Amino acid sequence: MSPRYAHVTGWGMAVPEKIITNQDLAKMVDTTDEWIVDRTGIRQRHVADEHQTTASLAVEAALRALIVASLRPSDLDLIIVSTSSPEHIFPATACLVQDRIGATKAGAFDLSAACTGFVYALTLASQAIKSGAIQNALVIGAETLSRLTDWKDRNTCILFGDGAGAFILQASEEPGGVLTSVMRSDGSGGDLLSLPAGGSRHPTTLQTVYDGLHYIQMNGREVFRFATRVMSQATREAVDAAQLTLADVQLIVPHQANQRIIEAAMRGLDIPMDRVMMNLERYGNTSTASIPIATCEAINQGRLKPGDNVVFVAFGAGLTWGSNLVKWSGPFPVRRKVSPRRFRWLARLRSWLARLRRHLEGLIWGRDRSI
Ligand code: ACO
């Protein structure tokens, strides 16, 4: 079999309309705009309204990515939703997305690697394509961390924002796409960044709610130290594995956690900030959604073009960290009109018919049993 490559041929993002500024936060907790900008670089974040969820943002981003790639949902073989704020423990948010876009041939699962999740998901989807197992994949990073944030805790509520970003990956024999990937973890630091309750270790009880264990807990200082170290290390590893040098990389898209973390990591690599995509000022830390959102904006600003080498690099809870080196390609030259409105409408109809069929089968099965 001739070598296969996994190209990024579509991208899309979605963020809620509602914005919470630092000034708004200063009315809620003991903080100031100056402190937040100085320590993090963040000025505002988008926050989901009551009708928006991780899946609804993921679907918006996914449909936009499908349009860019000129691909139908039924062309997809795999959907990975990377998230730390899934709709439920199960079913997977990826299955909700599969149903709502009508990806009738796709396997779907969630991936939990916190803010590193999108890098992990890109790695797994590209490896599935390169192995010949699948042809087309949809990779989504989506979060509504606002639902897991204690809005009375100034240590954490200033950081996070909601949003989703999606990539379409497609197989080709043309060299390019996701060239190298690095995935690392160190569970000994799991307690530095966690959401302790609601799982099987601490099932939700009145006491866990009273103690606030259903909210994000973080040792910011320790996470900061860890992050600056691994961000530069992982960037270098992905570039070395591709037998390139940092000078061959046109753009770095780091996980948008904290401006000081990113600047320290890039200083360590001697990479000037004009080669680094930053947008955390407007979105805050959208966790696993931050890299695809920043990528969409980099493309819109003309900062990422076909033929460029781009590094995605992230760290997060787990602890986890990782990176990808991607030779950017853009959509394949197969133009076909795809209509997201139609996809949605058809998917809703198909889903309704499937439920109806299941209901009718249940009735018939029940009647047969009674005979
Ligand atoms: N406003 C004003 N003062 C504050 C605030 C605030 N919002 N938050 C903390 N402080 C105070 C602290 O109480 C502390 O006061 P003290 O010295 O009297 O105790 C002081 O400011 C300094 O606190 P530090 O924690 O040392 O502040 P630091 O400069 O480290 O900044 C921050 C804190 C922004 C959280 C930083 O540590 C950070 O960004 N860490 C990394 C966080 C991160 O990236 N998390 C990733 C999550 S990704 C995922 O996987 C979900």
Residues whose N, C-alpha, C, O or C-beta is under 5 A from the ligand:
A	BS01	ACO	D30 T31 T32 W35 R39 T40 A114 C115 R154 N155 I158 G220 R221 V223 F224 A257 N258 S287 F315 G316 A317
